[in-house]
Amino acid sequence: MSEPVVLGIESTCDETAAAIVRGRTLVSNVVASSMQEHARYGGVIPEIASRAHAEAFVPVVSKALHDADMTLSDVDAIAVSAGPGLAGCLAVGVSGAKALAWAAGKPIYGINHVIGHIAVTQLQFGAFPEDTLALIVSGGHTSLLHVKDVTRHVDVVGTTLDDAAGECFDKIARLLGFPYPGGPHIDRHGQLGDPHAIKVPQGLTQGRAGKQHPYDFSFSGVKTAVARWIEGQQAAGHEIPVDDICASLADSVATVLATKAIHGCEEYGSKTLIVGGGFSANSQLRAKLLEVGEEHGVAVRIPKIKLCTDNGAMVAMLGSNLVEAGVAPSAPDFPIDSTMPLNVISV
């Protein structure tokens, strides 16, 4: 099958999404977000997200098929995120995808959501070169992966030891009084501030811990240091320099992510770094990665914003890769796995 048509379905967190990919061409892409329903709580509430997925599933899939001018009979396979993610949210998407696959007699692939963030870059940049490294940065994941074969062999080079980059931003945003999600607010204010105004530590880069974890990530200490600085300013009755705090935090996090990723490329002899995940929409990170990549002769592939955040295109694209590679479909009763390991590509 030279150009498989794959329907991809995504429901790991607060986006219900469906897309159709033909080979490496995006035919349709529909996303419904329940983010506004969680804003009043300052974070995603799994039960609310699951109910939103149940309500949006049929309309979103129907619109993806309509936009592509297709019916289920035109699809060669269905792919769905089976993990990692929120268990209730995954259950809605996977059970719905299984029902569609059974009703239409189509093969189904339960795929790793995080690996989907790698696969989706092919829609913009084409096939992967050999020995590609991938930096995945999202609300809950900060991971550095070595991609030997996106359908069969992905190794974990580094991972999050505590808070991911997105969690760090959200917690500081809450302290600054920004509504959820905080990342876009820190990004916007950071563009107006001085990135060197406040000394923000760079997690896991110094001393023994830095040597023991050259490619792992830790942003809990960063969050604590910035929080204490803010509390100290408030206690002293000083005005909080919001723009400078945001700029300094963003610069510290971007520098750590870019430096570790590029060092990983040098270690593995990779001339290409793929970047994915919702946090890669951050403008300071995008600029820092491109800057450091150019300094070290590494081509940095950061897709457009709509392909960074959770979407069905990433699921469909990985599904298309699996079909083309001749990987066997998932068993009809495959389980969800909310903590799916990053070296598991499909179940």
C-alpha positions as CSV (number, residue, x, y, z in Angstrom):
1,M,0.0,0.0,0.0
2,S,1.9,3.1,-1.2
3,E,-0.3,5.9,0.2
4,P,-2.5,4.6,3.0
5,V,-5.4,6.6,4.1
6,V,-5.5,6.7,7.9
7,L,-8.0,8.2,10.4
8,G,-6.2,9.4,13.5
9,I,-8.1,10.0,16.8
10,E,-6.7,11.8,19.8
11,S,-8.1,12.1,23.4
12,T,-5.3,12.0,25.9
13,C,-6.1,15.2,27.8
14,D,-8.4,18.1,26.9
15,E,-8.4,18.0,23.1
16,T,-10.8,15.8,21.2
17,A,-9.2,15.6,17.8
18,A,-9.5,13.6,14.5
19,A,-7.6,13.9,11.3
20,I,-7.1,12.1,8.0
21,V,-3.7,11.6,6.4
22,R,-3.0,10.1,3.0
23,G,0.6,8.9,3.0
24,R,2.4,12.1,4.2
25,T,-0.3,14.5,3.2
26,L,-2.8,16.0,5.7
27,V,-6.3,15.9,4.2
28,S,-8.3,17.1,7.2
29,N,-7.7,18.1,10.8
30,V,-10.3,18.9,13.4
31,V,-9.7,19.8,17.1
32,A,-12.3,20.5,19.8
33,S,-10.8,21.7,23.1
34,S,-12.4,21.7,26.5
35,M,-9.7,24.0,28.0
36,Q,-12.2,26.7,28.9
37,E,-14.1,24.3,31.0
38,H,-11.0,23.7,33.1
39,A,-9.8,27.3,33.4
40,R,-11.9,28.0,36.6
41,Y,-10.1,25.1,38.3
42,G,-6.6,26.1,37.3
43,G,-5.9,22.8,35.6
44,V,-7.4,19.9,33.7
45,I,-10.1,18.0,35.7
46,P,-10.1,14.4,34.3
47,E,-13.9,13.8,34.8
48,I,-14.8,17.0,33.0
49,A,-12.4,16.2,30.2
50,S,-13.7,12.7,29.8
51,R,-17.3,13.9,29.5
52,A,-16.2,16.5,27.0
53,H,-14.6,13.8,24.9
54,A,-17.7,11.7,25.0
55,E,-19.8,14.7,23.7
56,A,-17.3,15.7,21.0
57,F,-16.2,12.4,19.7
58,V,-18.9,11.8,17.0
59,P,-19.1,15.4,15.8
60,V,-15.2,15.7,15.5
61,V,-14.8,12.4,13.7
62,S,-17.7,13.2,11.4
63,K,-16.3,16.6,10.5
64,A,-12.9,15.1,9.8
65,L,-14.5,12.7,7.3
66,H,-16.7,15.4,5.9
67,D,-13.8,17.8,5.4
68,A,-11.9,15.1,3.6
69,D,-15.0,14.2,1.5
70,M,-14.7,10.6,2.7
71,T,-16.6,8.0,4.5
72,L,-15.2,5.3,6.8
73,S,-15.2,2.9,3.9
74,D,-12.5,5.1,2.2
75,V,-10.2,4.7,5.2
76,D,-7.5,2.0,5.1
77,A,-6.8,2.0,8.9
78,I,-7.7,3.8,12.1
79,A,-5.1,5.0,14.6
80,V,-5.8,6.1,18.2
81,S,-3.8,7.4,21.1
82,A,-3.6,4.5,23.6
83,G,-1.3,6.3,26.1
84,P,0.3,8.0,27.9
85,G,-2.5,10.3,29.1
86,L,-5.4,10.6,31.5
87,A,-7.0,7.1,31.8
88,G,-10.7,8.3,31.5
89,C,-9.9,10.4,28.5
90,L,-8.0,7.6,26.8
91,A,-10.9,5.2,27.4
92,V,-13.3,7.4,25.5
93,G,-11.1,7.8,22.5
94,V,-10.0,4.2,22.3
95,S,-13.5,2.7,22.9
96,G,-14.9,5.0,20.2
97,A,-12.1,4.1,17.7
98,K,-12.6,0.4,18.4
99,A,-16.3,0.7,17.7
100,L,-15.6,2.5,14.4
101,A,-12.9,-0.1,13.4
102,W,-15.2,-3.0,14.2
103,A,-18.2,-1.5,12.5
104,A,-16.2,-0.7,9.3
105,G,-14.0,-3.8,9.3
106,K,-10.8,-1.7,9.4
107,P,-7.5,-2.5,11.2
108,I,-6.8,-0.4,14.2
109,Y,-3.5,0.8,15.7
110,G,-3.2,1.9,19.4
111,I,-0.3,4.3,19.3
112,N,2.0,6.1,21.7
113,H,0.8,9.7,21.8
114,V,4.3,11.1,22.5
115,I,5.8,9.3,19.5
116,G,3.0,10.9,17.5
117,H,4.6,14.3,18.3
118,I,7.7,13.0,16.4
119,A,5.9,11.5,13.5
120,V,3.8,14.6,12.7
121,T,6.8,16.7,11.7
122,Q,7.0,14.6,8.5
123,L,3.9,16.5,7.3
124,Q,6.0,19.7,7.2
125,F,9.6,18.5,6.8
126,G,9.4,15.1,5.1
127,A,11.1,11.9,6.0
128,F,13.5,11.5,9.0
129,P,17.2,11.4,8.4
130,E,19.2,8.6,10.1
131,D,20.0,9.0,13.7
132,T,17.5,11.7,14.4
133,L,17.0,13.0,18.0
134,A,13.7,14.3,19.2
135,L,12.9,16.7,22.0
136,I,9.3,16.4,23.3
137,V,8.2,19.2,25.5
138,S,4.6,19.3,26.8
139,G,2.6,19.9,29.9
140,G,3.5,16.6,31.4
141,H,6.5,15.3,29.4
142,T,10.0,16.6,28.8
143,S,11.9,13.9,27.0
144,L,14.9,13.5,24.7
145,L,14.5,10.5,22.3
146,H,16.8,8.8,19.8
147,V,14.8,7.8,16.8
148,K,16.3,4.9,14.9
149,D,13.0,3.9,13.3
150,V,9.8,5.7,14.3
151,T,7.8,2.5,13.7
152,R,10.0,0.0,15.5
153,H,12.9,1.5,17.5
154,V,12.9,4.6,19.7
155,D,15.3,4.9,22.7
156,V,14.9,7.2,25.7
157,V,18.0,9.4,26.0
158,G,16.7,11.7,28.8
159,T,13.4,12.2,30.6
160,T,11.7,14.3,33.3
161,L,12.7,13.5,36.9
162,D,10.1,15.8,38.5
163,D,8.3,18.8,37.0
164,A,8.1,19.0,33.3
165,A,8.7,22.4,31.6
166,G,5.0,23.0,31.1
167,E,4.2,22.2,34.7
168,C,6.9,24.7,35.9
169,F,5.4,27.5,33.8
170,D,1.8,26.7,34.9
171,K,2.8,26.9,38.6
172,I,4.7,30.1,38.3
173,A,1.9,31.6,36.2
174,R,-0.5,30.8,39.0
175,L,1.7,32.7,41.5
176,L,1.7,35.7,39.1
177,G,-2.1,35.6,38.9
178,F,-2.4,34.5,35.3
179,P,-5.3,32.3,34.3
180,Y,-4.9,28.7,33.2
181,P,-3.2,27.8,31.0
182,G,-0.3,29.9,32.1
183,G,2.2,29.2,29.4
184,P,1.0,31.7,26.8
185,H,0.9,34.5,29.4
186,I,4.5,33.8,30.4
187,D,5.5,33.8,26.8
188,R,3.8,37.1,26.0
189,H,5.1,38.9,29.1
190,G,8.6,37.3,28.6
191,Q,8.9,39.0,25.2
192,L,8.7,42.3,27.0
193,G,11.1,41.7,29.8
194,D,14.9,41.3,30.4
195,P,15.9,37.7,30.4
196,H,18.9,38.4,32.6
197,A,17.2,40.5,35.2
198,I,16.8,37.7,37.7
199,K,19.2,34.8,38.3
200,V,17.2,31.7,37.7
201,P,18.9,28.3,38.3
202,Q,19.3,25.9,35.4
203,G,18.1,22.5,36.6
204,L,20.4,19.5,36.4
205,T,23.2,21.3,34.7
206,Q,25.8,21.8,37.5
207,G,27.9,19.6,39.8
208,R,27.5,15.9,40.4
209,A,23.8,15.8,39.5
210,G,24.5,17.5,36.2
211,K,27.1,14.8,35.4
212,Q,24.9,11.9,36.5
213,H,22.0,13.2,34.5
214,P,23.4,14.9,31.4
215,Y,20.2,14.5,29.3
216,D,17.5,14.3,32.0
217,F,15.4,17.3,33.0
218,S,14.3,18.8,36.4
219,F,12.3,22.0,36.7
220,S,11.1,21.6,40.3
221,G,14.0,23.5,41.7
222,V,13.6,26.2,39.1
223,K,9.9,26.6,40.1
224,T,10.8,26.8,43.8
225,A,13.6,29.3,43.3
226,V,11.4,31.7,41.3
227,A,8.5,31.2,43.7
228,R,10.7,32.1,46.7
229,W,12.1,35.2,44.8
230,I,8.5,36.4,44.2
231,E,7.5,35.8,47.8
232,G,10.6,37.7,49.0
233,Q,9.8,40.7,46.8
234,Q,6.2,40.7,48.1
235,A,7.3,40.4,51.8
236,A,9.6,43.4,51.2
237,G,6.8,45.4,49.7
238,H,8.4,45.7,46.3
239,E,6.5,45.8,43.1
240,I,6.7,42.5,41.2
241,P,8.5,42.9,37.8
242,V,6.2,40.5,36.0
243,D,7.8,40.9,32.5
244,D,11.3,40.4,33.9
245,I,10.3,37.3,35.9
246,C,8.7,35.8,32.8
247,A,11.6,36.6,30.6
248,S,14.2,35.2,33.0
249,L,12.2,32.0,33.7
250,A,11.6,31.4,30.0
251,D,15.3,32.0,29.1
252,S,16.5,29.6,31.8
253,V,14.2,26.8,30.8
254,A,14.9,27.4,27.0
255,T,18.6,27.4,27.6
256,V,18.5,24.1,29.5
257,L,16.3,22.4,26.9
258,A,18.3,23.6,24.0
259,T,21.7,22.9,25.5
260,K,20.9,19.4,26.6
261,A,19.2,18.6,23.3
262,I,22.1,19.8,21.1
263,H,24.6,18.0,23.3
264,G,22.6,14.9,22.8
265,C,22.8,15.4,19.0
266,E,26.6,15.6,19.3
267,E,26.7,12.5,21.5
268,Y,24.6,10.5,19.0
269,G,26.1,12.0,15.8
270,S,22.8,13.5,14.8
271,K,22.5,16.4,12.5
272,T,18.8,16.7,12.9
273,L,16.7,17.6,16.0
274,I,12.9,17.2,15.9
275,V,10.9,19.2,18.4
276,G,7.3,18.5,19.3
277,G,4.7,18.9,22.1
278,G,2.6,21.8,23.2
279,F,5.3,23.6,25.1
280,S,7.3,23.9,21.8
281,A,4.9,26.7,20.9
282,N,6.9,28.9,23.4
283,S,8.6,31.6,21.3
284,Q,11.7,31.9,23.5
285,L,12.3,28.1,23.3
286,R,11.8,28.1,19.5
287,A,14.3,31.0,19.1
288,K,16.8,29.4,21.4
289,L,16.7,26.0,19.7
290,L,17.2,27.6,16.3
291,E,20.0,29.7,17.6
292,V,21.9,26.9,19.3
293,G,21.2,24.5,16.5
294,E,22.7,26.9,14.0
295,E,25.8,27.4,16.2
296,H,26.4,23.6,16.3
297,G,25.4,22.7,12.7
298,V,22.2,20.9,13.7
299,A,19.0,21.3,11.6
300,V,16.2,22.0,14.1
301,R,12.7,21.0,12.8
302,I,10.0,22.8,14.8
303,P,6.6,22.4,13.2
304,K,4.0,25.1,13.0
305,I,2.0,25.7,16.1
306,K,-1.1,23.8,15.1
307,L,1.0,20.6,14.7
308,C,2.8,21.1,18.1
309,T,-0.3,21.0,20.3
310,D,-2.3,17.7,20.6
311,N,-4.1,16.9,17.4
312,G,-5.3,14.0,15.3
313,A,-2.8,14.6,12.5
314,M,0.1,13.3,14.7
315,V,-1.9,10.1,15.5
316,A,-2.8,9.6,11.8
317,M,0.7,10.2,10.7
318,L,2.2,7.6,13.0
319,G,-0.5,5.3,11.9
320,S,0.4,5.9,8.3
321,N,4.0,5.1,9.1
322,L,3.0,1.8,10.8
323,V,0.9,0.7,7.9
324,E,3.6,1.5,5.3
325,A,6.2,-0.3,7.4
326,G,4.0,-3.5,7.5
327,V,3.7,-3.4,11.3
328,A,0.8,-5.7,12.4
329,P,-2.3,-3.9,13.7
330,S,-3.2,-3.9,17.4
331,A,-5.3,-6.7,18.8
332,P,-9.0,-5.7,18.9
333,D,-9.0,-5.8,22.7
334,F,-5.8,-3.8,23.2
335,P,-5.7,-1.9,26.5
336,I,-5.1,1.7,27.3
337,D,-1.9,2.5,29.2
338,S,-1.9,5.9,31.0
339,T,1.8,5.5,31.8
340,M,2.9,4.0,28.5
341,P,6.7,3.8,28.3
342,L,8.3,6.0,25.6
343,N,10.0,3.1,23.9
344,V,6.6,1.5,23.1
345,I,5.5,2.8,19.8
346,S,2.2,0.8,19.3
347,V,0.4,-1.8,21.3
